[in-house]
Amino acid sequence: MAAKMIVFAACVASALSQYAAPAYKPSYAAPGYYSPKPYAPEPAYHPAPYNFEYSVNDQYTYDIKSQQEYSDGNGYVKGSYSLVEPDGSTRVVEYTADDYNGFNAEVKKIGGGYKAPYSAPAYNPAPYSAPAYKHAYPAPAYKPY
C-alpha cells in the first residue's frame, strides 16, 4: 500500500512540474526614486547693528515691564529689562554679551514692601473628619457551621 502511495505521489509531482507558475505582473509601474538635490549652504551674513525697546504698563493686571537692547553689529550686545514683582519691588537686569566674555548679567532689586491692592485670602483648611456612614441593611451575623 505504501509503495502505491509513493508511486502515486511521484506521478502527481511529475505531472504538475510541467506547468510553470504564472509570472506576477503588477498592474502599475514601480515608483521612481529621485536623488536629492545637492546641499547648498546658506550664505553667511554679517550681524547688522540694531537698537530696540518696548514697555508695557497695564494698571488693570499690574503687568509693568520694559526692555531695551543695543548691538553694534560686531557681536557686542548690551541691554536691560525690568519688571514689577508682586511685592511691589522692581527687578532690573542689565546684561552684556560678546564672543570673548560670553553673557554677563547683573540683577538688582529696587524698592519693596508694597502690598498689591488685591491678594488672595490665606487658605485655612478645615480639620478633616471622616463621614459616618449608616448601612441600609445591618451586616449578617456570622454563624460557623
N, C-alpha and C positions, 0 to 999 in steps of 0.2 A: 504494500500500500504506500509506504514511504517513497519507494522508487518511482511509483506512478506520479506522486505529487512533485517530485524533483523534475521529472521529465516534463510535466505539465507547466511548471514554473519556467523552465528553460524555453519552452515553446512560446509562452506568452511574452517573455522578455525579448526574444529574438524578433517576434512579430512587431512589438512596439518600438524596437530600436530603429527600424527602417523609416519611421516617421520622425522628422525633426520638430522640435517645439517651435511655435510661431515666434518670429522675431518681434520684440517690443519696439513699437514706433510711437513716440509721443505725438499727440495731436497739435502740439505747439512747438515753437522754436525755443531752444535753450536761451536763457537770458545772457546777454553780452555784458561783460565786465569791462569797466574802463579803468585806466590807470589815473591816479590822482595827479593834479597839476603840480608842477614843482613848486616848492616853498619859496616865496619871495618875501624877504624880511621887510618890515615896515620901515620907512625912512626915519632916521633919528632926528628929532627936533631939539633945538636948544631951549632950555627953560626961558619963558618970557617973563619980564618983570610984571608984577601986579600989585594992587592995593585994594582992599575991600573992607567994608564994615557993615554991621547991621545991629539993630537993637529991637527989643520987644518990651513994652511996658503996658501990661494988661492988668488994670486995677481990679477987674471983676474976678479973675482967677489968681491974682497975685503972682503972675508969671512975669518976672522982671529980669532980663538978661541982655547981654551985649557981647559983641566980638569984633575985633579988628585985627587985620593981618597985612603984612607987607613983605614982598620978596624983591630982591634986586635983580633977579634973573640969572644969577651966577651960583645958585644953590643955597643962598643965605635967606632964611625966613625969620621974621620977628613978629610977634603978635601977643595978644592978650584977650582974655574973656572974663566976664564977671557974671554972677548970678546972685539973687537974693535967696538966702536959705529960709526954711520955715521959722527959725527963731528970730528972724529979722536981721541977722548979720549978712554981710556981703562977702562972698568968696571971690577973690581976684586971683587969676592965674596969668602970669607973664612968662612967655617962653621964647626961646630962640632955637633954631635948628640949622645945621650946616653939615657938609660932608666930613669936616675934620673933627668937630666936637660932638656930633650927634644931636639928640634932642635934650634940651635942658629946660626945666620949668621951675618956677618959684611960686609957691602958693601962699596967699595971705588971707587972713580973716579980719574983716573990719566991722567994728560995732558988735551989737548983740544985746541980749536981754529984752528984746522986743517980743511982745506976745501978739500972735496973729489974732485978728478980730474974731475968727471962728476957730475953735479947736474941738475935736471930738471929745465927748464925755469919757471919763475913765471907765473902764469895764470892770464891774464888780460882779462876778458870777455868784448866783445863789448857791448855798450848800446843797449837795446832791443827796437826795434820799430816794431809795428805790420805791416804786409804787407798790401798793399792796393789791394783790390780785385775789379775787374770790372765784372759785371754780363753780360752774353751774351744777355740776354733779360731784358729790363727795367721792374721794378715792375709795375703791372697794377694799374691804378688809382682807388681809392675806390669810388664807386658810391652808395649812400644809396638809398633804394627803397622807 
